[in-house]
Amino acid sequence: MSWYIILFLCFSILGVFLSAVFFFKKRGDRWANRLFSVFIILFSFELILNCLKWSGHLYIGNTIHLTFSNFPLWIAYGPLIYIYIRRILKGSKLKLKDLFFLMPILVTVALISPFYILNASEKLTVFQQGSFYKVSWIDANYIWLEIIIMFFYGFLILNQFGLGKRPGFKENRWLTYLTSGYFGFVIAFFLYIFLVKFELMHPKYDYFVDIAIVFFISMVTFFVFFQPKIFEGKSIKEIIPFIKYKKTGLSDALAIELKNKLESIMKNERPYLNNELRLNDLASSLNLSRNHTSQIINQYFNLSFFDFVNKYRIEEAKKLLVNSNNNSTVTQIAYDVGFNNRASFYKAFKKFEGLNPSQYLQPQHAS
């Protein structure tokens, strides 16, 4: 057996182990853990299937029944990761309309079912003759629809939860890692299909698709072994960023002292009213380096620098909006609290309050 097959097989076994750990973990959100467990086991199954194919064992005896079993699963990754992220970020339970996510999977199974019901010898004949698309009801171009569906869920995640739409620095970082892992797999999968379909690459060179899977499993492994608190029911806010600030030389006691000093500066000196305020300015006020100042903001306020400043600006704007008595326009208030334009003010207001300024001023909110 080739070394690369052994390597991929090791990662598939690791994935099975991680899946079991998540599935049986009692602490934390069990629903979320089990959803993620299924996601990882499907990735691991993909690796195992390819290892069997590369070694030639997939077409021997009853293992041939595993062929094309991953075809419907390719469009199961998206719904699983979407529902998992929704559960983590919003605490949403499974809904009746979530059954809609099963439809493309069930349709795919139905289209391939004439092949699935064949016995082992018949399936082997199909492979030897290359007549899969004649035996099943599926078209050779159906794979493009699957790829579209895979991309759709990635963009759905970004549209509903994604990057920069939530003020939480740590949640955004976690979401970045997770969606990057998913998109990495989908893009690698798309490139492989594209190159093979247009005869730019031989079908046997599908290793880089599995490299994307290995990357994802490696990322999860990093969380498991270097951040075991993820298995102790800790919130995502307590876990990420996971290693960035471990060796900065800033002690916890000093960091807390500087955090309190920064709060005092923001409250009493109100530097956020300056629309040209930069991270270096706050660093100078704290007599601290730029990197350490960023650490204080990210770690203790769970915000990026710009969101940290904008949060104070929005709080100031809310007071002015309620007390303006129509003497100041919304645009003027935006400039007064430190924004450079109306558009960035509206965007930040919506981000923190879930409403635009006009909606906030409606009686039920203004009171």
Secondary structure as GFF3:
##gff-version 3
##sequence-region A 1 367
A	DSSP	alpha_helix	3	24	.	.	.	ID=ss1
A	DSSP	alpha_helix	30	55	.	.	.	ID=ss2
A	DSSP	three_ten_helix	57	59	.	.	.	ID=ss3
A	DSSP	three_ten_helix	61	66	.	.	.	ID=ss4
A	DSSP	three_ten_helix	72	75	.	.	.	ID=ss5
A	DSSP	alpha_helix	77	90	.	.	.	ID=ss6
A	DSSP	three_ten_helix	96	102	.	.	.	ID=ss7
A	DSSP	alpha_helix	103	116	.	.	.	ID=ss8
A	DSSP	alpha_helix	120	129	.	.	.	ID=ss9
A	DSSP	alpha_helix	132	135	.	.	.	ID=ss10
A	DSSP	alpha_helix	142	161	.	.	.	ID=ss11
A	DSSP	alpha_helix	169	197	.	.	.	ID=ss12
A	DSSP	alpha_helix	207	226	.	.	.	ID=ss13
A	DSSP	three_ten_helix	228	231	.	.	.	ID=ss14
A	DSSP	three_ten_helix	236	238	.	.	.	ID=ss15
A	DSSP	alpha_helix	252	268	.	.	.	ID=ss16
A	DSSP	three_ten_helix	271	273	.	.	.	ID=ss17
A	DSSP	alpha_helix	279	286	.	.	.	ID=ss18
A	DSSP	alpha_helix	290	301	.	.	.	ID=ss19
A	DSSP	alpha_helix	305	323	.	.	.	ID=ss20
A	DSSP	alpha_helix	330	336	.	.	.	ID=ss21
A	DSSP	alpha_helix	342	353	.	.	.	ID=ss22
A	DSSP	alpha_helix	357	360	.	.	.	ID=ss23
A	DSSP	alpha_helix	363	366	.	.	.	ID=ss24
###
